[in-house]
Amino acid sequence: MQLLEKAIPGVSANSSSISPGGRSGIVFPTISRMNNMPVRPWTGVGAYPCRSQQHGIGDFRIPKIALTNLTGHRINISEMYPHRGISRSNSCSLQSSWGMYMCNSSTDYRMLIIENMDSDTEKRRLSPVAIMSNSGYIDLINGPQDQSLCNGYSCRKRISTFMAIVQSGQTYQIYFSSTPPRHTRFRLLNADSTIKCVLAIHFDSLQQTDVYANTMYIPPTNRDLRAPVLVLLDQPNNVTLASSPGSNYFDRIYQMAYFAIDGSTMIDIKVSPLLILSFGFPPMDPATFYSTNLVANLATLFNIPPEKIRRVKIVSASNETRNRRQVSSVLLPVKLQIELRDEPRSTSTAVSGVRAEILSNIASTIINRYQTGELQVAWRNLNITNGTVPSLLVAQEPFDNIADNLSIINRLLLVRPPSDCRQQSPCTFQPILIAYDIQGNVIQKLGSNEQPWQ
């Protein structure tokens, strides 16, 4: 693309301090159909290069999860976010001779660094990354990559570090095109504590995110201050621009991790091991669960310390219907939702504390006992729910994005017996067993993800 000689963005002093080198009065390039200075955004024009997939530009690059609602139905993204590119304020004006927008010194823009700290940062593709502002703009960011050997989407290496220009005083939602990293770092370059933003990362499932501000752990704003360990209350999000850096909240409905950041604070977001169990019960009175010391009994049942159980919630089917008064006198199925986790590390650099393998072993033991029927027997013996035992278990294991519906073994079929066996050595041909549930269906998953039956 050929550029005009006058297309030189000016960089002046920092608008929030007297130190030089800040970006006030910066200009932002856009794209047009003409082979000179760009004058239009990357969508909204029917001609080249907008909406031309061969040039890789268009709304089809927006991460799919950002284009759907909670039910999975596609939404009209242009109604909620009608603008494309870097978010602009009313002070920005189009300079026709430059083909760029110029913003005055009252608007503070800074470079936001989004860095994947996982070990696969050079191998796994996270981009395009959508930066969606509360002013209705969508900016797509693509990180650097090794171009020496590329074939379509496949490149030898790509660094999952993304640089986005953000506006101080805005709230941005961030969507990755694939599974978010377990450890992500955020920084605002060339900024001080007066430059503030609220950021929110979308996760594919309910996760436990630990937020660290300059390596120090910051508890969520909805933490129960009366509890000796981390217990979260069902409270609304109150993270705002006035919140201190690192203030955070996880929206369990939209699966968004909100946190405040300023120019003097480095924020680390770490996903901690979390085990989610959802037991299903036949129609019964939910008040049955409140007649005993439920947490202590569950800890005894699972053979774990009570402080590992961080959340217990009883959900009746009547809570999921609108006409609650019509079904209040009818017993309906009940779900018992349990969350297990460890206490977060005090600093992001600490090596002691949370151990994923411990929670994975607990998950494996619970799943094995449930699928063999041992857990139900122990449940009845402890009389946790007045003789009623769970008939369903859905488990989301640590670091997993999918909850599995587990089946109970009803019978085993020996398809191939062991043969060619010798003393003190494994058989050459191992036995093959097929497990069936009570409906006669083959059970596809036996055991946990980390410790499957073999």
C-alpha positions as CSV (number, residue, x, y, z in Angstrom):
1,M,0.0,0.0,0.0
2,Q,1.4,3.4,-1.0
3,L,1.2,6.1,1.7
4,L,1.2,9.9,1.4
5,E,4.1,11.9,2.7
6,K,2.1,13.7,5.4
7,A,0.9,10.5,7.1
8,I,3.2,11.0,10.1
9,P,1.6,10.5,13.5
10,G,2.7,13.0,16.2
11,V,3.8,11.8,19.6
12,S,3.9,14.4,22.3
13,A,4.2,14.5,26.1
14,N,2.3,12.3,28.5
15,S,-1.1,13.9,29.2
16,S,-1.2,12.7,32.8
17,S,2.4,13.8,33.7
18,I,5.1,16.1,32.6
19,S,7.4,13.3,31.5
20,P,8.0,13.1,27.8
21,G,7.4,10.0,25.7
22,G,3.7,9.5,26.3
23,R,1.1,9.3,23.5
24,S,-1.3,12.3,23.5
25,G,-2.7,13.4,20.2
26,I,-1.9,10.1,18.5
27,V,-3.5,9.1,15.3
28,F,-4.9,5.8,14.2
29,P,-4.7,4.4,10.6
30,T,-7.7,2.8,9.0
31,I,-8.2,0.9,5.7
32,S,-9.9,1.9,2.5
33,R,-10.5,0.6,-1.0
34,M,-8.0,3.1,-2.5
35,N,-4.4,2.4,-3.0
36,N,-3.1,5.4,-1.0
37,M,-3.9,6.6,2.5
38,P,-6.6,4.6,4.3
39,V,-9.7,6.5,5.3
40,R,-12.3,3.9,6.4
41,P,-12.6,1.2,9.0
42,W,-12.0,-2.5,8.2
43,T,-15.7,-3.3,7.9
44,G,-18.8,-1.4,6.8
45,V,-17.6,-1.1,3.2
46,G,-18.7,-3.6,0.6
47,A,-15.6,-3.3,-1.6
48,Y,-12.0,-4.4,-1.2
49,P,-10.6,-5.2,1.3
50,C,-13.6,-5.2,3.6
51,R,-15.5,-8.5,4.1
52,S,-13.1,-10.2,1.7
53,Q,-12.1,-13.4,3.3
54,Q,-9.2,-13.9,1.0
55,H,-7.5,-10.9,2.6
56,G,-8.4,-12.2,6.1
57,I,-10.5,-9.2,7.2
58,G,-14.0,-9.2,8.4
59,D,-16.4,-10.1,11.2
60,F,-15.9,-13.8,10.5
61,R,-12.6,-13.4,12.4
62,I,-14.3,-12.5,15.7
63,P,-14.1,-15.4,18.1
64,K,-17.2,-17.6,17.8
65,I,-18.0,-17.4,21.6
66,A,-18.4,-13.7,21.3
67,L,-21.0,-14.1,18.6
68,T,-23.4,-16.2,20.6
69,N,-25.6,-15.7,23.7
70,L,-25.9,-17.9,26.8
71,T,-28.2,-20.4,24.9
72,G,-25.7,-20.7,22.1
73,H,-27.8,-18.8,19.6
74,R,-26.1,-16.4,17.3
75,I,-26.5,-12.7,18.1
76,N,-26.3,-9.6,15.8
77,I,-22.9,-8.4,16.9
78,S,-23.2,-5.2,14.9
79,E,-26.1,-4.0,17.1
80,M,-24.1,-4.3,20.3
81,Y,-20.8,-3.3,18.8
82,P,-21.5,-1.2,15.7
83,H,-17.9,0.1,15.3
84,R,-14.6,-1.7,14.4
85,G,-11.0,-0.9,15.3
86,I,-9.5,1.0,18.2
87,S,-12.2,2.7,20.4
88,R,-12.4,6.4,19.7
89,S,-13.9,9.2,21.8
90,N,-15.9,12.2,20.6
91,S,-12.7,14.2,20.6
92,C,-11.3,12.2,17.7
93,S,-11.7,13.7,14.3
94,L,-11.0,12.4,10.8
95,Q,-8.1,14.1,9.1
96,S,-8.9,13.8,5.4
97,S,-5.5,14.8,4.2
98,W,-3.9,12.1,6.4
99,G,-6.6,9.5,6.1
100,M,-6.4,9.0,9.9
101,Y,-8.2,9.9,13.1
102,M,-6.6,12.4,15.4
103,C,-7.5,12.6,19.1
104,N,-6.7,15.5,21.4
105,S,-4.6,15.4,24.5
106,S,-7.6,14.9,26.8
107,T,-8.0,11.3,25.6
108,D,-5.5,8.9,27.2
109,Y,-4.5,5.9,25.0
110,R,-2.0,3.4,26.1
111,M,-0.6,0.1,24.9
112,L,-2.0,-2.9,26.7
113,I,0.2,-6.0,26.7
114,I,-1.6,-9.4,26.9
115,E,0.9,-12.1,27.5
116,N,0.4,-15.9,27.6
117,M,2.6,-17.2,30.3
118,D,1.9,-20.9,29.7
119,S,4.7,-23.2,28.5
120,D,3.0,-23.6,25.1
121,T,3.0,-19.9,24.3
122,E,4.9,-20.5,21.0
123,K,2.8,-23.4,19.9
124,R,-0.9,-22.8,20.6
125,R,-2.9,-20.3,18.6
126,L,-5.0,-17.9,20.7
127,S,-5.6,-15.2,18.0
128,P,-7.4,-13.4,16.7
129,V,-8.1,-11.8,20.2
130,A,-11.2,-9.6,20.3
131,I,-10.9,-6.5,22.4
132,M,-14.5,-5.2,22.9
133,S,-15.1,-1.9,24.5
134,N,-18.2,-0.6,26.4
135,S,-18.3,2.2,23.8
136,G,-19.2,-0.3,21.0
137,Y,-15.9,-1.0,19.4
138,I,-14.4,-4.4,18.4
139,D,-10.6,-4.5,17.8
140,L,-9.0,-7.7,16.6
141,I,-5.4,-8.4,17.6
142,N,-3.1,-10.9,16.0
143,G,0.3,-11.7,17.6
144,P,3.7,-12.2,15.8
145,Q,4.5,-15.5,14.2
146,D,7.4,-17.3,12.5
147,Q,6.7,-16.9,8.8
148,S,9.6,-19.2,7.7
149,L,7.2,-22.2,7.3
150,C,3.5,-21.5,7.2
151,N,0.7,-23.3,5.6
152,G,-2.7,-21.7,6.1
153,Y,-3.3,-21.5,9.8
154,S,-0.3,-23.7,10.6
155,C,2.9,-21.8,11.4
156,R,6.1,-23.2,13.0
157,K,6.0,-20.8,16.0
158,R,3.8,-17.9,17.2
159,I,4.4,-15.8,20.3
160,S,1.1,-15.4,22.2
161,T,1.9,-11.8,23.2
162,F,-0.7,-9.3,22.0
163,M,-0.5,-5.5,21.9
164,A,-3.7,-3.6,22.0
165,I,-4.3,0.2,22.2
166,V,-6.8,0.9,24.9
167,Q,-8.4,4.1,26.2
168,S,-8.2,5.0,29.9
169,G,-11.5,5.0,31.7
170,Q,-13.0,2.2,29.5
171,T,-14.2,-1.3,30.2
172,Y,-13.0,-4.0,27.8
173,Q,-14.1,-7.6,27.3
174,I,-11.4,-9.9,26.0
175,Y,-12.2,-13.1,24.0
176,F,-9.6,-15.6,22.8
177,S,-10.2,-17.7,19.7
178,S,-9.2,-20.9,21.6
179,T,-9.0,-22.0,25.2
180,P,-7.6,-19.2,27.4
181,P,-4.2,-19.7,29.0
182,R,-4.0,-20.9,32.6
183,H,-1.6,-18.0,33.3
184,T,-2.1,-14.6,31.6
185,R,-0.2,-11.4,32.3
186,F,-1.5,-7.8,31.7
187,R,0.5,-4.5,31.6
188,L,-0.1,-1.0,30.5
189,L,3.0,0.5,29.0
190,N,4.2,4.1,29.5
191,A,1.5,4.7,32.0
192,D,1.1,5.7,35.7
193,S,-1.6,5.1,38.3
194,T,-3.9,7.7,36.8
195,I,-4.4,5.5,33.7
196,K,-7.1,2.9,34.7
197,C,-9.2,0.3,32.9
198,V,-11.5,-2.6,33.8
199,L,-10.8,-5.7,31.9
200,A,-12.8,-9.0,31.6
201,I,-11.6,-12.3,30.2
202,H,-14.0,-14.9,29.0
203,F,-13.5,-18.5,30.0
204,D,-15.1,-21.5,28.3
205,S,-16.4,-22.9,31.6
206,L,-16.7,-22.1,35.3
207,Q,-13.2,-21.7,36.6
208,Q,-11.5,-20.5,39.8
209,T,-9.3,-17.5,38.8
210,D,-6.7,-16.1,41.2
211,V,-5.7,-12.5,40.6
212,Y,-2.3,-11.1,41.5
213,A,-1.3,-7.5,41.5
214,N,2.4,-7.0,41.3
215,T,2.8,-10.6,42.4
216,M,0.6,-10.2,45.5
217,Y,-2.7,-12.2,45.7
218,I,-5.9,-10.1,45.7
219,P,-9.1,-11.8,47.0
220,P,-12.3,-11.4,45.0
221,T,-14.6,-8.6,46.0
222,N,-17.4,-11.1,46.9
223,R,-15.2,-13.1,49.4
224,D,-16.9,-14.0,52.6
225,L,-14.9,-12.1,55.2
226,R,-16.3,-14.2,58.0
227,A,-14.9,-17.5,56.6
228,P,-11.3,-18.5,57.5
229,V,-10.7,-19.7,54.0
230,L,-11.7,-18.5,50.6
231,V,-15.5,-18.7,50.3
232,L,-17.4,-16.7,47.6
233,L,-20.8,-15.2,48.2
234,D,-23.5,-14.8,45.5
235,Q,-23.1,-11.0,45.1
236,P,-23.2,-8.8,42.0
237,N,-20.1,-7.5,40.3
238,N,-18.9,-4.2,41.9
239,V,-15.5,-3.9,40.2
240,T,-15.4,-0.3,38.8
241,L,-12.8,2.2,37.6
242,A,-12.8,3.5,41.2
243,S,-11.7,0.1,42.5
244,S,-8.1,-0.5,43.6
245,P,-5.8,-2.3,41.1
246,G,-6.3,-6.0,41.2
247,S,-9.9,-5.9,42.5
248,N,-11.6,-8.8,40.8
249,Y,-14.8,-10.7,40.4
250,F,-15.8,-13.8,38.5
251,D,-19.2,-13.7,36.8
252,R,-20.5,-17.2,37.1
253,I,-23.3,-16.8,34.6
254,Y,-21.3,-15.2,31.7
255,Q,-18.0,-16.8,32.8
256,M,-16.2,-13.5,32.7
257,A,-13.3,-12.7,35.1
258,Y,-13.4,-8.9,35.8
259,F,-10.4,-7.0,37.3
260,A,-9.1,-3.5,37.6
261,I,-5.7,-2.4,36.2
262,D,-3.7,0.8,36.2
263,G,-0.4,1.9,34.7
264,S,1.6,1.1,37.8
265,T,0.3,-2.4,38.3
266,M,1.1,-5.7,36.6
267,I,-1.8,-8.1,36.8
268,D,-1.4,-11.9,36.6
269,I,-4.5,-14.1,36.2
270,K,-4.0,-17.8,37.1
271,V,-6.5,-20.6,36.8
272,S,-6.5,-22.7,39.9
273,P,-7.6,-26.4,40.2
274,L,-11.3,-26.6,40.8
275,L,-13.5,-29.7,41.1
276,I,-17.2,-29.3,40.5
277,L,-19.6,-32.1,41.4
278,S,-23.3,-32.0,40.7
279,F,-25.3,-34.8,42.3
280,G,-28.8,-35.4,41.0
281,F,-31.6,-36.7,43.3
282,P,-35.1,-38.0,42.7
283,P,-38.0,-35.8,43.7
284,M,-37.6,-34.9,47.3
285,D,-38.0,-32.0,49.8
286,P,-34.9,-29.7,49.6
287,A,-35.3,-29.1,53.3
288,T,-33.8,-32.6,53.8
289,F,-30.4,-31.2,53.1
290,Y,-30.6,-28.6,55.9
291,S,-31.5,-31.1,58.6
292,T,-27.9,-32.4,59.1
293,N,-24.4,-30.9,59.1
294,L,-24.1,-31.3,55.3
295,V,-20.5,-30.1,54.8
296,A,-19.1,-32.2,57.6
297,N,-20.9,-35.3,56.3
298,L,-19.7,-34.7,52.8
299,A,-16.1,-34.3,54.0
300,T,-16.4,-37.6,55.8
301,L,-18.0,-39.2,52.7
302,F,-15.2,-38.0,50.4
303,N,-12.5,-38.5,53.1
304,I,-11.2,-35.0,52.7
305,P,-10.7,-32.0,55.1
306,P,-13.9,-29.9,55.4
307,E,-12.1,-26.8,54.3
308,K,-11.6,-28.2,50.8
309,I,-15.4,-27.9,50.3
310,R,-15.8,-24.2,49.3
311,R,-19.3,-24.1,48.0
312,V,-22.4,-26.2,48.5
313,K,-25.7,-25.2,46.8
314,I,-29.0,-27.0,46.7
315,V,-30.9,-26.3,43.5
316,S,-34.5,-27.5,43.1
317,A,-36.2,-27.9,39.7
318,S,-38.7,-25.3,40.8
319,N,-35.9,-22.7,40.8
320,E,-35.5,-23.3,37.0
321,T,-39.2,-22.6,36.2
322,R,-41.1,-19.4,36.1
323,N,-44.3,-20.6,37.7
324,R,-42.8,-21.4,41.1
325,R,-46.1,-20.9,42.9
326,Q,-47.8,-23.6,40.8
327,V,-45.2,-26.2,41.7
328,S,-44.4,-25.3,45.3
329,S,-46.5,-28.1,46.7
330,V,-45.0,-30.8,44.3
331,L,-41.8,-32.6,45.0
332,L,-39.3,-32.1,42.2
333,P,-35.8,-33.4,41.4
334,V,-33.0,-31.7,43.3
335,K,-29.4,-31.0,42.5
336,L,-26.6,-30.8,45.0
337,Q,-23.7,-28.7,43.6
338,I,-20.4,-29.0,45.4
339,E,-17.1,-27.1,44.6
340,L,-13.7,-28.3,46.0
341,R,-10.5,-26.3,45.8
342,D,-7.4,-25.4,47.8
343,E,-6.4,-22.0,49.3
344,P,-4.7,-19.8,46.7
345,R,-1.0,-19.0,46.9
346,S,-0.1,-15.7,48.6
347,T,2.1,-14.6,45.8
348,S,2.3,-15.5,42.1
349,T,5.9,-16.6,42.6
350,A,5.2,-19.0,45.5
351,V,6.0,-22.7,44.8
352,S,4.0,-24.1,47.8
353,G,0.3,-24.2,48.2
354,V,-2.1,-25.3,45.5
355,R,-1.2,-28.7,44.0
356,A,-3.3,-29.9,41.1
357,E,-2.4,-33.5,41.5
358,I,-4.0,-33.7,44.9
359,L,-7.4,-32.5,43.7
360,S,-7.1,-34.7,40.6
361,N,-6.6,-37.7,42.9
362,I,-9.7,-36.7,44.9
363,A,-11.7,-36.4,41.7
364,S,-10.5,-39.9,40.6
365,T,-11.4,-41.5,43.9
366,I,-14.9,-39.9,44.0
367,I,-15.6,-40.9,40.3
368,N,-14.4,-44.5,40.8
369,R,-16.5,-44.9,44.0
370,Y,-19.6,-43.5,42.3
371,Q,-19.3,-45.6,39.1
372,T,-18.8,-48.8,41.1
373,G,-21.7,-48.0,43.5
374,E,-19.5,-47.8,46.6
375,L,-20.2,-44.1,47.1
376,Q,-23.9,-44.6,47.1
377,V,-23.6,-47.3,49.8
378,A,-21.5,-45.0,52.0
379,W,-24.0,-42.2,51.4
380,R,-26.8,-44.3,52.6
381,N,-24.9,-45.5,55.7
382,L,-24.0,-41.9,56.7
383,N,-27.7,-41.0,56.3
384,I,-26.8,-37.7,54.7
385,T,-30.2,-37.2,53.1
386,N,-32.5,-39.5,55.1
387,G,-31.8,-42.6,53.1
388,T,-32.1,-41.0,49.7
389,V,-29.0,-41.5,47.5
390,P,-27.9,-39.6,44.4
391,S,-29.0,-41.1,41.0
392,L,-26.8,-38.9,38.9
393,L,-23.3,-37.3,39.0
394,V,-22.0,-34.7,36.6
395,A,-18.3,-33.8,37.2
396,Q,-16.1,-31.1,35.9
397,E,-12.6,-32.0,36.7
398,P,-9.7,-29.6,37.4
399,F,-8.6,-27.6,34.3
400,D,-11.4,-29.1,32.2
401,N,-13.9,-27.1,30.2
402,I,-16.5,-29.9,29.9
403,A,-18.7,-31.5,32.6
404,D,-19.1,-35.2,32.1
405,N,-22.3,-37.1,32.9
406,L,-21.0,-40.2,34.7
407,S,-22.7,-43.6,34.5
408,I,-22.9,-46.4,37.1
409,I,-21.7,-49.9,36.1
410,N,-24.6,-52.3,36.0
411,R,-22.8,-55.3,34.4
412,L,-19.4,-56.2,32.9
413,L,-19.0,-58.4,29.8
414,L,-15.7,-60.2,29.2
415,V,-15.1,-60.0,25.5
416,R,-11.7,-61.5,25.4
417,P,-10.1,-63.5,28.3
418,P,-6.4,-63.2,29.1
419,S,-4.2,-65.7,27.3
420,D,-0.5,-66.6,26.9
421,C,0.1,-65.9,30.6
422,R,3.3,-66.7,32.5
423,Q,4.2,-66.6,36.1
424,Q,5.4,-63.2,37.4
425,S,4.9,-61.6,34.0
426,P,2.0,-59.9,32.3
427,C,-0.2,-61.8,29.9
428,T,0.6,-61.4,26.2
429,F,-3.0,-60.8,25.5
430,Q,-4.8,-58.7,28.1
431,P,-8.5,-59.2,28.8
432,I,-11.0,-56.9,27.2
433,L,-14.1,-55.9,29.3
434,I,-17.1,-53.8,28.3
435,A,-19.1,-52.0,31.0
436,Y,-22.9,-51.4,30.5
437,D,-25.2,-49.1,32.5
438,I,-28.7,-50.0,33.7
439,Q,-30.2,-49.0,30.3
440,G,-27.9,-51.4,28.5
441,N,-25.7,-48.7,27.0
442,V,-22.0,-49.0,26.7
443,I,-20.2,-46.7,29.2
444,Q,-17.7,-44.6,27.3
445,K,-16.0,-43.0,30.2
446,L,-14.7,-45.0,33.2
447,G,-12.5,-43.2,35.7
448,S,-11.2,-39.6,35.6
449,N,-9.4,-37.8,32.8
450,E,-6.1,-38.1,34.6
451,Q,-6.6,-41.7,35.8
452,P,-8.8,-43.5,33.4
453,W,-9.5,-47.2,33.7
454,Q,-7.1,-49.3,31.7
